[in-house]
Amino acid sequence: MGKRSNFSGLARFVQEANIPSESSHTLVENVRNTIKRSMEPLDCEPPPKKTKSEAIKDNTIVKLVQKYDMSGSVPVFSTMNEVPDDLKKYYAQRERFFSLYSTPPGCLLDEEGWYSVTPERIADQIAERCRCDTILDAFCGVGGNAIAFAKTCQRVIALDISPTRLALARHNAQIYGVAHHIEFILADYISFAKTLISSKTTASRKIDVVFLSPPWGGPSYLSGSSLPSDSDLSSTGDLVPFGLSDIQPIHGADLFNLSQRISTNIAYYLPRNVNLNEVSALIKHDFAKDSAQEFIEVEEEWMGRKLKALTCYFGGLANGQSELF
């Protein structure tokens, strides 16, 4: 089993317990006030050292396996004037999403991919924390996280229910030179997980870590907030809390419970305004038994001055709980 190394310690533990209602507000405030940034402002950092796949020069043409080359399958924009208004702010960040975006034949995203892909530096941060032998990316989309996992894990199982996005993920993985580390499966994660759990071959298909980045409901997940979705933030106090019941395709708690039957080592990528009381309640502790109390680690994911999301680490992924891995 692969070992995880060099934990950053950039987060706050959320103690799972049945918190009395009068303490709920205090819990959330304490968690939010003590979580540290995992991404410092871009203009304060030297350029990150490039990996082998990132070292491909912009003028290098990557040779893709022809049957997996998706060039021409989705719109590709040459200028900002060609970009639909609702995608302009995402297109402006294209090389934050994929640093090799412009490497011929070019990374590809469909409309949903533009607003759901994880920025590459954040994906790399999560992948380092999830270093293991085999990881399951339950909702891979256009491949941002799967590509990052392929740099730190021996094997990546990447699922998506959309044949288009799965094909785009494979296309993008080829540009990064990591497609051979990824098994792309067209499947509904819920059905896949239930089959995997009940299968007699589960033991031979050992999965060390499950990464959950389920649909949040599109850019409207911040609806009701006084702030736009791309606003600068130093706190989330002005945002309407995002409930786990808003997770798709099933309640976020049910999604977690199902995934925990595959592996207790779970990384859950959630909106920055998620209700942390609901997250803390995902782990049930039996206080009647004399056993060590399990914690959840919550990490803020920043790009410059913008808080993008939270990653919640469970089981042996949480800092200080390596014995659970």
Kinemage of the C-alpha trace (Angstrom):
@kinemage 1
@onewidth
@group {chain A} dominant
@subgroup {mainchain}
@vectorlist {calphas} color= white
{ca met a 1} P 0.000 0.000 0.000
{ca gly a 2} L 1.352 3.376 -0.923
{ca lys a 3} L 2.299 5.682 1.893
{ca arg a 4} L 1.272 9.285 2.063
{ca ser a 5} L 4.072 11.691 2.881
{ca asn a 6} L 4.715 15.334 3.708
{ca phe a 7} L 1.313 16.253 5.071
{ca ser a 8} L 0.923 19.977 4.834
{ca gly a 9} L -0.978 20.426 8.092
{ca leu a 10} L -2.935 23.237 6.455
{ca ala a 11} L -6.270 22.451 7.959
{ca arg a 12} L -8.459 22.231 10.991
{ca phe a 13} L -9.856 19.048 12.469
{ca val a 14} L -13.608 18.917 12.861
{ca gln a 15} L -14.491 16.695 15.768
{ca glu a 16} L -17.375 14.413 14.948
{ca ala a 17} L -19.894 14.403 17.722
{ca asn a 18} L -23.514 15.126 18.279
{ca ile a 19} L -23.187 18.835 18.901
{ca pro a 20} L -25.937 20.404 21.042
{ca ser a 21} L -27.979 22.867 19.009
{ca glu a 22} L -26.868 25.834 21.080
{ca ser a 23} L -23.224 25.021 20.227
{ca ser a 24} L -23.693 24.626 16.472
{ca his a 25} L -22.970 28.240 15.578
{ca thr a 26} L -19.860 28.246 17.766
{ca leu a 27} L -18.574 25.057 16.149
{ca val a 28} L -18.832 26.445 12.642
{ca glu a 29} L -17.252 29.753 13.612
{ca asn a 30} L -14.358 28.005 15.371
{ca val a 31} L -13.776 25.740 12.393
{ca arg a 32} L -13.886 28.544 9.865
{ca asn a 33} L -11.730 30.882 11.959
{ca thr a 34} L -8.976 28.311 12.435
{ca ile a 35} L -8.768 26.719 8.988
{ca lys a 36} L -5.573 27.791 7.288
{ca arg a 37} L -5.060 28.515 3.636
{ca ser a 38} L -3.757 25.786 1.400
{ca met a 39} L -3.115 28.119 -1.512
{ca glu a 40} L -1.246 31.384 -1.013
{ca pro a 41} L -1.731 34.347 -3.395
{ca leu a 42} L -0.338 33.565 -6.801
{ca asp a 43} L 1.663 36.774 -7.055
{ca cys a 44} L 3.563 35.910 -3.853
{ca glu a 45} L 4.824 32.526 -5.003
{ca pro a 46} L 7.653 31.507 -7.321
{ca pro a 47} L 6.516 29.392 -10.288
{ca pro a 48} L 5.942 25.818 -9.085
{ca lys a 49} L 8.446 23.214 -10.196
{ca lys a 50} L 7.078 21.408 -13.216
{ca thr a 51} L 6.480 17.667 -13.274
{ca lys a 52} L 7.559 15.591 -16.221
{ca ser a 53} L 4.159 15.906 -17.850
{ca glu a 54} L 4.088 19.661 -17.242
{ca ala a 55} L 7.510 20.080 -18.800
{ca ile a 56} L 6.076 19.585 -22.298
{ca lys a 57} L 6.741 22.765 -24.224
{ca asp a 58} L 3.856 24.729 -25.677
{ca asn a 59} L 5.073 24.187 -29.236
{ca thr a 60} L 5.273 20.431 -28.800
{ca ile a 61} L 2.536 18.469 -30.548
{ca val a 62} L 1.412 15.590 -28.353
{ca lys a 63} L 0.651 12.451 -30.331
{ca leu a 64} L -2.647 11.040 -29.130
{ca val a 65} L -4.027 7.581 -29.747
{ca gln a 66} L -6.197 8.406 -32.743
{ca lys a 67} L -9.369 6.731 -31.525
{ca tyr a 68} L -9.163 8.710 -28.267
{ca asp a 69} L -8.460 12.088 -29.888
{ca met a 70} L -11.610 14.145 -29.284
{ca ser a 71} L -10.522 17.185 -31.290
{ca gly a 72} L -13.553 18.742 -32.964
{ca ser a 73} L -16.061 17.151 -30.590
{ca val a 74} L -16.681 20.293 -28.528
{ca pro a 75} L -16.336 24.015 -29.287
{ca val a 76} L -12.808 25.420 -29.045
{ca phe a 77} L -12.436 29.169 -28.682
{ca ser a 78} L -9.631 31.199 -30.234
{ca thr a 79} L -10.570 34.590 -28.800
{ca met a 80} L -12.634 35.848 -25.877
{ca asn a 81} L -15.166 37.265 -28.354
{ca glu a 82} L -16.078 33.721 -29.385
{ca val a 83} L -16.828 32.607 -25.824
{ca pro a 84} L -20.453 32.606 -24.598
{ca asp a 85} L -21.034 35.238 -21.932
{ca asp a 86} L -21.764 32.679 -19.215
{ca leu a 87} L -18.397 30.970 -19.808
{ca lys a 88} L -16.116 34.007 -20.186
{ca lys a 89} L -14.935 34.066 -16.555
{ca tyr a 90} L -14.095 30.349 -16.758
{ca tyr a 91} L -12.337 30.621 -20.104
{ca ala a 92} L -10.168 33.393 -18.650
{ca gln a 93} L -8.891 30.804 -16.137
{ca arg a 94} L -8.269 28.072 -18.705
{ca glu a 95} L -4.571 27.681 -17.902
{ca arg a 96} L -5.356 27.540 -14.188
{ca phe a 97} L -7.636 24.606 -14.942
{ca phe a 98} L -5.097 22.909 -17.219
{ca ser a 99} L -1.562 24.286 -17.402
{ca leu a 100} L -1.164 22.398 -20.709
{ca tyr a 101} L -4.427 23.778 -22.073
{ca ser a 102} L -2.742 25.248 -25.168
{ca thr a 103} L -0.412 22.310 -25.824
{ca pro a 104} L -1.490 21.010 -29.273
{ca pro a 105} L -3.944 19.489 -29.906
{ca gly a 106} L -5.200 21.236 -26.768
{ca cys a 107} L -7.192 20.282 -23.679
{ca leu a 108} L -10.935 20.087 -24.203
{ca leu a 109} L -13.905 20.933 -21.966
{ca asp a 110} L -17.640 20.818 -22.540
{ca glu a 111} L -19.944 23.413 -20.999
{ca glu a 112} L -20.323 21.600 -17.674
{ca gly a 113} L -16.602 20.903 -17.594
{ca trp a 114} L -15.804 24.619 -17.723
{ca tyr a 115} L -17.529 25.357 -14.422
{ca ser a 116} L -16.961 22.055 -12.628
{ca val a 117} L -13.293 21.194 -13.263
{ca thr a 118} L -10.923 21.531 -10.309
{ca pro a 119} L -8.086 24.048 -10.879
{ca glu a 120} L -4.868 22.144 -11.495
{ca arg a 121} L -2.923 23.434 -8.484
{ca ile a 122} L -5.760 22.482 -6.161
{ca ala a 123} L -6.103 19.090 -7.852
{ca asp a 124} L -2.365 18.512 -7.366
{ca gln a 125} L -2.640 19.466 -3.681
{ca ile a 126} L -5.469 16.985 -3.141
{ca ala a 127} L -3.627 14.281 -5.092
{ca glu a 128} L -0.578 14.634 -2.860
{ca arg a 129} L -2.784 14.168 0.192
{ca cys a 130} L -4.442 11.111 -1.395
{ca arg a 131} L -1.205 9.375 -2.421
{ca cys a 132} L -1.891 5.613 -2.497
{ca asp a 133} L -1.918 2.519 -4.708
{ca thr a 134} L -5.479 2.679 -6.085
{ca ile a 135} L -7.886 5.600 -5.963
{ca leu a 136} L -11.442 5.802 -7.243
{ca asp a 137} L -12.486 9.145 -8.745
{ca ala a 138} L -16.257 8.772 -8.557
{ca phe a 139} L -17.210 11.787 -10.702
{ca cys a 140} L -14.220 12.445 -12.936
{ca gly a 141} L -15.783 14.968 -15.330
{ca val a 142} L -13.225 16.201 -17.872
{ca gly a 143} L -10.363 14.720 -15.887
{ca gly a 144} L -8.779 17.478 -13.818
{ca asn a 145} L -8.513 15.422 -10.629
{ca ala a 146} L -7.922 12.070 -12.361
{ca ile a 147} L -4.876 13.512 -14.137
{ca ala a 148} L -3.493 14.785 -10.831
{ca phe a 149} L -4.116 11.428 -9.122
{ca ala a 150} L -2.240 9.664 -11.926
{ca lys a 151} L 0.876 11.581 -10.849
{ca thr a 152} L 0.759 10.300 -7.251
{ca cys a 153} L -1.121 6.981 -7.362
{ca gln a 154} L -0.277 3.680 -9.032
{ca arg a 155} L -3.769 3.270 -10.451
{ca val a 156} L -6.732 5.569 -10.979
{ca ile a 157} L -10.273 4.365 -11.630
{ca ala a 158} L -12.141 7.278 -13.208
{ca leu a 159} L -15.927 7.110 -13.521
{ca asp a 160} L -18.422 9.378 -15.194
{ca ile a 161} L -21.977 8.953 -16.379
{ca ser a 162} L -21.419 11.194 -19.423
{ca pro a 163} L -19.728 9.494 -22.403
{ca thr a 164} L -18.683 12.915 -23.704
{ca arg a 165} L -16.951 14.036 -20.517
{ca leu a 166} L -15.327 10.640 -20.037
{ca ala a 167} L -13.917 10.821 -23.571
{ca leu a 168} L -12.694 14.371 -22.938
{ca ala a 169} L -11.025 13.191 -19.717
{ca arg a 170} L -9.124 10.512 -21.628
{ca his a 171} L -8.169 13.049 -24.308
{ca asn a 172} L -6.830 15.468 -21.677
{ca ala a 173} L -5.000 12.697 -19.809
{ca gln a 174} L -3.138 11.823 -23.017
{ca ile a 175} L -1.886 15.399 -23.296
{ca tyr a 176} L -0.423 15.036 -19.779
{ca gly a 177} L 1.045 11.640 -20.627
{ca val a 178} L -0.745 9.815 -17.811
{ca ala a 179} L -3.659 8.094 -19.564
{ca his a 180} L -2.006 4.676 -19.144
{ca his a 181} L -2.374 5.031 -15.361
{ca ile a 182} L -6.119 5.652 -15.567
{ca glu a 183} L -8.931 3.176 -16.122
{ca phe a 184} L -11.843 5.101 -17.622
{ca ile a 185} L -15.257 3.589 -16.917
{ca leu a 186} L -18.576 4.840 -18.248
{ca ala a 187} L -20.872 4.196 -15.298
{ca asp a 188} L -23.225 5.650 -12.762
{ca tyr a 189} L -21.227 5.754 -9.531
{ca ile a 190} L -24.147 4.701 -7.326
{ca ser a 191} L -24.778 1.541 -9.348
{ca phe a 192} L -21.045 0.888 -9.692
{ca ala a 193} L -20.477 1.193 -5.940
{ca lys a 194} L -23.359 -1.119 -5.053
{ca thr a 195} L -22.127 -3.708 -7.524
{ca leu a 196} L -18.579 -3.418 -6.265
{ca ile a 197} L -19.675 -3.851 -2.644
{ca ser a 198} L -21.757 -6.930 -3.400
{ca ser a 199} L -19.262 -8.465 -5.812
{ca lys a 200} L -17.276 -11.487 -4.751
{ca thr a 201} L -14.243 -9.983 -6.490
{ca thr a 202} L -14.155 -6.920 -4.206
{ca ala a 203} L -11.034 -8.187 -2.429
{ca ser a 204} L -9.102 -8.456 -5.706
{ca arg a 205} L -10.196 -4.966 -6.674
{ca lys a 206} L -8.858 -3.235 -3.578
{ca ile a 207} L -9.498 0.495 -3.510
{ca asp a 208} L -7.460 2.509 -1.009
{ca val a 209} L -9.093 5.937 -1.386
{ca val a 210} L -12.396 7.247 -2.724
{ca phe a 211} L -12.495 10.803 -4.038
{ca leu a 212} L -15.937 12.389 -4.127
{ca ser a 213} L -16.536 15.522 -6.172
{ca pro a 214} L -20.244 15.159 -6.951
{ca pro a 215} L -22.315 17.733 -8.820
{ca trp a 216} L -23.227 20.721 -6.662
{ca gly a 217} L -26.047 21.883 -8.909
{ca gly a 218} L -24.030 24.053 -11.303
{ca pro a 219} L -22.924 27.663 -10.782
{ca ser a 220} L -26.205 28.343 -8.961
{ca tyr a 221} L -25.019 26.477 -5.836
{ca leu a 222} L -24.351 29.895 -4.271
{ca ser a 223} L -27.845 31.145 -5.079
{ca gly a 224} L -29.314 33.241 -2.315
{ca ser a 225} L -25.883 34.582 -1.401
{ca ser a 226} L -25.139 38.274 -1.566
{ca leu a 227} L -21.831 37.443 -3.263
{ca pro a 228} L -21.197 36.252 -6.828
{ca ser a 229} L -19.651 32.821 -7.251
{ca asp a 230} L -16.244 34.213 -8.292
{ca ser a 231} L -15.995 36.926 -5.641
{ca asp a 232} L -12.938 37.499 -3.451
{ca leu a 233} L -13.403 36.033 0.012
{ca ser a 234} L -11.575 35.939 3.300
{ca ser a 235} L -14.512 34.242 5.036
{ca thr a 236} L -17.774 32.526 4.148
{ca gly a 237} L -19.925 34.260 6.731
{ca asp a 238} L -22.068 36.051 4.129
{ca leu a 239} L -22.945 32.917 2.160
{ca val a 240} L -26.117 30.891 2.479
{ca pro a 241} L -25.085 27.453 3.871
{ca phe a 242} L -25.006 24.657 1.309
{ca gly a 243} L -26.715 21.536 2.628
{ca leu a 244} L -25.630 17.990 1.876
{ca ser a 245} L -29.173 17.402 0.654
{ca asp a 246} L -28.299 19.628 -2.334
{ca ile a 247} L -25.623 17.192 -3.500
{ca gln a 248} L -26.451 15.251 -6.653
{ca pro a 249} L -27.359 12.554 -7.614
{ca ile a 250} L -28.316 11.508 -4.048
{ca his a 251} L -28.175 13.098 -0.600
{ca gly a 252} L -24.556 13.848 0.282
{ca ala a 253} L -24.749 11.865 3.512
{ca asp a 254} L -26.055 8.799 1.665
{ca leu a 255} L -23.281 9.225 -0.899
{ca phe a 256} L -20.695 9.274 1.877
{ca asn a 257} L -22.163 6.240 3.659
{ca leu a 258} L -22.148 4.244 0.430
{ca ser a 259} L -18.560 5.227 -0.333
{ca gln a 260} L -17.426 4.353 3.182
{ca arg a 261} L -18.333 0.736 2.465
{ca ile a 262} L -15.693 0.780 -0.277
{ca ser a 263} L -13.017 2.589 1.727
{ca thr a 264} L -12.981 4.604 4.949
{ca asn a 265} L -10.311 6.827 3.388
{ca ile a 266} L -12.440 9.449 1.666
{ca ala a 267} L -11.651 12.893 0.290
{ca tyr a 268} L -14.878 14.872 -0.137
{ca tyr a 269} L -14.639 17.998 -2.316
{ca leu a 270} L -17.434 20.358 -1.272
{ca pro a 271} L -18.602 23.949 -1.807
{ca arg a 272} L -16.910 26.610 0.294
{ca asn a 273} L -20.272 27.388 1.955
{ca val a 274} L -21.110 23.810 2.930
{ca asn a 275} L -22.766 23.350 6.327
{ca leu a 276} L -19.917 22.027 8.486
{ca asn a 277} L -22.294 20.768 11.152
{ca glu a 278} L -23.659 18.351 8.572
{ca val a 279} L -20.139 17.350 7.558
{ca ser a 280} L -19.121 16.691 11.171
{ca ala a 281} L -22.186 14.482 11.634
{ca leu a 282} L -21.049 12.120 8.857
{ca ile a 283} L -18.866 10.227 11.315
{ca lys a 284} L -20.765 8.516 14.119
{ca his a 285} L -18.818 7.921 17.324
{ca asp a 286} L -19.862 5.412 19.926
{ca phe a 287} L -19.129 7.206 23.195
{ca ala a 288} L -20.130 4.085 25.144
{ca lys a 289} L -17.032 2.300 23.865
{ca asp a 290} L -13.569 3.137 25.057
{ca ser a 291} L -12.109 3.820 21.629
{ca ala a 292} L -10.140 6.579 20.006
{ca gln a 293} L -12.259 9.382 18.624
{ca glu a 294} L -12.079 9.916 14.882
{ca phe a 295} L -11.719 13.363 13.396
{ca ile a 296} L -12.445 14.965 10.053
{ca glu a 297} L -9.901 17.327 8.542
{ca val a 298} L -11.220 20.272 6.559
{ca glu a 299} L -8.912 22.084 4.172
{ca glu a 300} L -9.697 25.366 2.453
{ca glu a 301} L -8.674 25.468 -1.196
{ca trp a 302} L -7.555 28.954 -2.264
{ca met a 303} L -6.411 30.404 -5.544
{ca gly a 304} L -4.942 33.819 -4.849
{ca arg a 305} L -7.576 35.739 -2.877
{ca lys a 306} L -10.398 33.453 -3.962
{ca leu a 307} L -11.653 30.623 -1.806
{ca lys a 308} L -12.723 27.936 -4.274
{ca ala a 309} L -13.878 24.989 -2.181
{ca leu a 310} L -13.307 22.809 0.872
{ca thr a 311} L -11.780 19.345 0.877
{ca cys a 312} L -12.830 17.149 3.795
{ca tyr a 313} L -10.496 14.261 4.619
{ca phe a 314} L -11.778 11.182 6.434
{ca gly a 315} L -10.164 8.088 7.900
{ca gly a 316} L -6.446 7.715 7.365
{ca leu a 317} L -6.320 10.733 5.053
{ca ala a 318} L -6.855 13.094 7.990
{ca asn a 319} L -3.610 14.445 9.405
{ca gly a 320} L -2.640 12.544 12.561
{ca gln a 321} L -4.741 9.464 11.755
{ca ser a 322} L -2.387 7.515 9.504
{ca glu a 323} L -3.040 4.390 11.590
{ca leu a 324} L -6.551 4.304 10.076
{ca phe a 325} L -5.252 4.154 6.510
